[in-house]
């Protein structure tokens, strides 16, 4: 079976594709194509789906739209345990195991599709955790094997006091942690976002409590440039100065990551009014990463 198969092309020009083979198939949304400058791979957060990156209320400022308009292919991947892969992995997979499956899926993708200068990873919340593990997997120097950079948002190290014993994100109790003040979002966001919600796979749920212990080791394996972004109204994570300095220091094989704070923004950056600023900032970081790629593949 092919490593990349087509499901449909939507009215907005985005493709629904399937990555991988056999029982390790994953759904993804793809925007852009042809001869891309790079492939940006985006990972949704806990209890979400790839439509998060399509901007359900303001699609013209979505990550998919903006990145593809700048010549990049975007793959918004439904992480293992969600969507199509739920039948093969009904309990889901721990985050590190998700990363290993995704690494193979991207290898398969590069065998059949142009990737430009290489891959660039972007992850939100639990998708950021998966992206961090994935960045620590083996990568090479050839474009099809190259990791250009890693952009994480809404993904910290230690949980805040308010999040220490949170309920399911599909329940009402975590609403303030997920969203922050309602003024941060355009009208219609909460109605549109209902269609994005998914059940949290059991293995991913169980993995949550171990993240603070596992973060330093995961960060220490990363060898590409890293950028961290948090909304000023982020509720899930400890974000005091000492915490952020200690978090950045965990990336021992690279220069310390850039840490960005986005005013008037909550946890779900790609759904809020600040989404265009976040997306353009991430794409500016991608441009910086491209300048360090070998000239022959720019």
C-alpha positions in Angstrom: 0.0 0.0 0.0 1.2 3.5 -0.9 2.7 5.6 1.9 0.6 8.6 0.8 -2.9 8.2 -0.5 -5.5 10.8 -1.4 -8.9 10.9 0.3 -10.4 14.2 -1.0 -9.8 17.7 -2.1 -12.0 20.2 -0.3 -13.6 23.4 -1.6 -10.8 25.5 0.0 -8.2 23.5 -2.0 -6.8 21.5 1.0 -6.2 17.8 0.5 -7.1 15.1 2.9 -4.4 12.5 2.6 -3.3 9.3 4.4 0.3 8.9 5.6 2.0 5.6 6.3 1.2 2.0 5.6 -0.9 -0.9 6.9 -2.0 -0.5 10.5 0.2 2.6 10.9 -1.8 4.9 8.7 -2.5 8.4 9.8 -4.9 11.1 8.4 -3.5 14.5 7.5 -4.6 17.8 5.9 -2.3 19.1 3.3 -2.0 22.6 1.9 0.4 23.7 -0.8 2.4 21.4 -3.0 4.3 21.3 -6.3 7.9 22.2 -5.4 7.8 23.5 -1.8 10.4 25.5 -0.1 10.0 23.2 2.9 7.4 21.0 4.6 5.9 22.3 7.8 4.4 19.5 9.9 1.8 20.7 12.5 0.6 18.6 15.4 -2.7 19.4 17.2 -3.1 19.4 20.9 -5.0 17.1 23.4 -8.6 16.4 22.4 -8.3 18.3 19.2 -7.9 17.5 15.4 -6.1 18.9 12.4 -8.9 21.4 11.6 -7.4 23.4 14.5 -4.8 24.7 12.0 -7.3 25.5 9.3 -8.8 28.5 11.2 -12.5 27.5 11.5 -13.6 31.1 12.0 -10.8 33.0 10.1 -9.4 30.5 7.5 -7.5 33.2 5.6 -5.2 33.8 8.6 -4.8 30.1 9.4 -1.4 28.4 9.6 -2.4 26.2 6.6 -3.3 29.3 4.5 -0.4 31.5 5.4 2.4 28.9 5.2 1.2 27.5 1.9 0.9 31.1 0.4 4.6 31.5 1.2 5.6 28.4 -0.8 5.6 25.7 1.9 3.7 22.5 2.0 1.8 22.1 5.3 0.9 18.7 6.8 -1.5 19.0 9.7 -1.3 15.5 11.0 -3.9 13.7 13.1 -1.7 12.2 15.8 -1.7 8.4 16.5 -4.7 7.4 18.6 -6.9 10.0 16.9 -9.1 9.7 13.8 -8.1 7.1 11.2 -5.5 5.5 13.4 -8.0 4.9 16.3 -9.0 1.6 14.8 -5.4 0.3 14.9 -4.5 1.9 18.2 -7.8 2.1 20.2 -6.0 3.1 23.4 -3.7 5.5 21.5 0.0 5.6 22.1 2.3 7.3 24.7 3.7 10.5 23.2 7.3 9.1 22.6 5.8 6.2 20.7 3.7 8.6 18.7 6.9 10.3 17.7 8.5 7.1 16.5 5.5 6.3 14.3 5.4 9.8 12.9 9.1 9.7 12.1 8.6 6.7 9.9 5.5 8.3 8.3 7.6 11.4 7.3 10.3 9.2 5.9 7.7 7.4 3.8 6.3 10.8 2.7 9.7 12.1 1.6 10.2 9.0 -0.6 7.3 10.0 -2.8 7.0 13.8 -2.4 9.3 16.8 -2.7 10.2 18.4 0.7 12.3 21.3 -0.4 15.0 22.2 2.2 13.5 19.7 4.7 11.0 19.4 7.5 10.0 22.0 10.1 7.9 20.9 13.1 5.2 22.9 14.9 3.3 21.6 17.9 0.5 22.9 20.1 0.2 21.8 23.7 0.3 17.9 23.8 1.1 18.1 20.1 4.1 20.1 21.2 5.2 17.3 23.5 5.0 14.9 20.6 6.9 17.3 18.3 9.6 17.6 21.0 10.1 13.9 21.1 10.0 13.7 17.3 12.8 16.4 17.1 14.9 14.1 19.2 14.6 11.2 16.8 17.4 10.5 14.3 17.5 13.1 11.4 20.1 13.4 8.6 21.7 16.0 6.4 20.0 15.3 3.1 16.9 17.4 2.5 14.5 14.5 2.8 16.1 13.7 6.2 16.8 17.2 7.5 15.0 18.8 10.4 15.1 22.6 10.0 13.6 23.7 13.3 11.0 23.2 16.0 8.3 25.7 17.0 6.3 24.9 20.2 3.4 26.9 21.6 1.3 26.3 24.7 3.8 23.6 25.7 5.8 24.1 29.0 7.6 22.1 31.5 5.9 22.1 34.9 2.1 22.4 35.2 0.6 25.4 37.0 -1.0 25.0 40.4 -4.4 25.5 38.7 -3.7 22.6 36.3 -2.1 20.2 38.8 -5.4 18.2 39.1 -7.3 19.2 36.0 -10.4 17.3 34.8 -10.7 16.0 31.2 -10.4 18.8 28.7 -13.7 17.6 27.3 -15.3 18.5 30.6 -16.4 21.9 31.8 -13.8 22.3 34.6 -10.8 23.0 32.3 -12.5 25.7 30.2 -10.6 28.6 31.8 -7.2 26.8 31.4 -8.0 26.0 27.7 -9.4 29.4 26.7 -8.6 32.2 29.1 -10.8 35.4 28.8 -13.4 35.1 26.1 -12.5 38.5 24.6 -9.4 36.8 23.1 -11.4 35.0 20.5 -13.5 36.1 17.5 -17.3 35.6 17.5 -18.3 32.0 16.6 -15.1 30.4 17.8 -16.7 28.2 20.4 -19.5 26.9 18.2 -17.0 26.2 15.4 -14.5 24.5 17.8 -17.0 21.9 18.9 -16.4 20.1 15.5 -12.7 20.0 16.3 -13.0 18.1 19.6 -12.0 14.4 19.9 -11.8 12.0 22.8 -8.4 11.8 24.5 -6.8 8.4 23.9 -6.2 6.5 27.1 -2.5 6.1 26.7 -2.0 9.8 26.0 -4.2 10.6 29.1 -2.0 8.4 31.3 1.2 10.0 29.9 0.3 13.5 31.1 1.5 13.1 34.7 4.9 12.0 33.6 5.7 15.0 31.4 7.6 17.1 34.0 10.0 14.2 34.6 10.5 13.5 31.0 10.9 17.0 29.5 14.6 17.5 30.4 15.7 14.3 28.6 13.5 15.0 25.6 14.8 18.6 25.3 18.4 17.4 25.6 18.1 15.3 22.5 17.1 18.1 20.2 19.7 19.4 17.8 17.8 21.9 15.7 16.8 25.6 16.5 13.8 25.9 18.8 11.3 28.7 19.5 8.8 28.6 22.4 5.6 30.8 22.4 3.1 31.3 25.2 0.1 33.5 25.4 0.0 36.1 28.3 -3.2 34.3 29.5 -1.7 30.8 29.4 -3.2 28.8 32.3 -1.7 25.3 32.0 2.0 26.0 32.7 4.3 27.7 35.2 5.8 30.6 33.3 7.7 32.7 35.8 11.2 34.0 34.8 13.1 31.3 36.7 10.9 28.5 35.2 11.4 29.7 31.6 15.2 30.1 32.1 15.4 26.6 33.5 13.3 25.3 30.7 15.5 26.9 28.0 18.6 25.5 29.7 17.3 22.0 29.2 18.2 22.3 25.5 21.8 21.5 26.1 22.8 20.7 22.5 21.7 23.9 20.9 21.8 27.6 21.6 19.0 28.6 24.1 15.6 28.7 22.5 13.8 32.0 21.8 11.0 32.5 24.2 8.1 34.6 23.0 5.1 36.0 24.9 2.0 36.9 22.9 -0.2 39.7 24.4 -3.9 39.2 24.5 -3.7 35.5 23.8 -4.6 32.4 25.7 -3.7 28.7 25.4 -5.3 28.1 22.0 -3.2 30.5 20.0 -4.3 29.4 16.6 -8.0 30.0 17.3 -7.7 33.4 18.9 -7.6 37.0 17.6 -3.8 36.8 18.0 -3.5 33.8 15.6 -2.2 35.9 12.7 0.6 37.3 14.9 1.5 33.8 16.1 1.5 32.2 12.7 3.5 35.0 11.1 6.0 34.8 14.0 6.4 31.0 13.5 6.8 31.5 9.8 9.5 34.2 10.3 11.3 31.7 12.5 11.1 29.1 9.7 12.7 31.7 7.4 15.5 32.1 9.8 16.0 28.3 9.9 16.1 28.2 6.1 19.0 30.6 6.1 21.1 28.0 7.9 20.2 25.2 5.4 22.8 24.4 2.7 22.6 26.8 -0.2 22.0 23.9 -2.6 18.6 23.2 -1.2 17.2 26.6 -0.4 
